[in-house]
């Protein structure tokens, strides 16, 4: 695989887990509440999916011709993005955190 493909995969891993490992809106803006709601984390994850997809399209266009994709491609990449988000979800909601 080329360096561009590895870059996109790494970007997808980071983008999928970012909503679960911080309490800021899109990892930038501080929230008024101490804890983000799950629905807001999922919205951030969907936005990250589209941002990563756009960056992947840009990388592909730099390498050569951009190939058209059907709905199957988007269904598989969305499912893969959800799988990539699993470690962040486990860390946030299933892992027992010690309270000091």
Secondary structure, DSSP 8 states (H G I E B T S, - for coil): --HHHHHHHHHHHHHHHHHHH-SSBTTTB--SSSS--HHHHHHHHHHHHHHHHHHHHHHHHHHS------HHHHHHHHHHHHHHTHHHHIIIIIS-----
